[in-house]
């Protein structure tokens, strides 16, 4: 069934990056199943949502 691999990618993105299910589904619809592209963009989304203003980390 075609839904299973997509569901697996969504779960993996959620667990590894903390983005929402809707964000993961949108990324998959835009990028397909290329894991390196998905993880790169998911991390960019996650990082853009972090509050700024704390001291820089080393």
N, C-alpha and C positions, 0 to 999 in steps of 0.2 A: 504494500500500500504506500502511495507517494507521501502521505501525510507524516508517517513515522520519522523519516530522516529530517524533515523540516522541524518537527517537534523537538527532536534531539538537538538540533542546532540552537533552537530558541532556548531550551533549558541550559545548554552549555554556555551560551552568551550571558544568560541571567546569572548563573553561578559564578562565572569568571570575571564579570565586569560590574554587575549590580544595576544594569539598565533595566527598564521596564519591558514587559512582554510586548507591548505595542511598539516600542522602539526597536526591539529585536526583530519583530515581524516586518517592520518597515525596511530595516537594513537588508534583510534577506530578500525582500521583494525588489530592492534596488540593486543589490550586489550579487545576488545568487548565493551559491554555497561555498564561495571561496573563503576559507577560514581565516587566512591572514588578513584579507581585506575587511572581513566582518569584525574581527577582534580589534583591528586598528581603529575602525570607525566607532565601534562601541566604546573603546577607551577614550576616544576624543569626546564623545557625548558625555560620558561619565565625568571626565575632567572639566568640561565646560560647565557642569552643574555644581561643581564644588564651590563653596564660598571662598572668596578671596579676602586677603587682608591679614592673614597670619604670617608669621615669619617664614622666610624661604627655607626649604629643607635641603640638606646637603646631599 
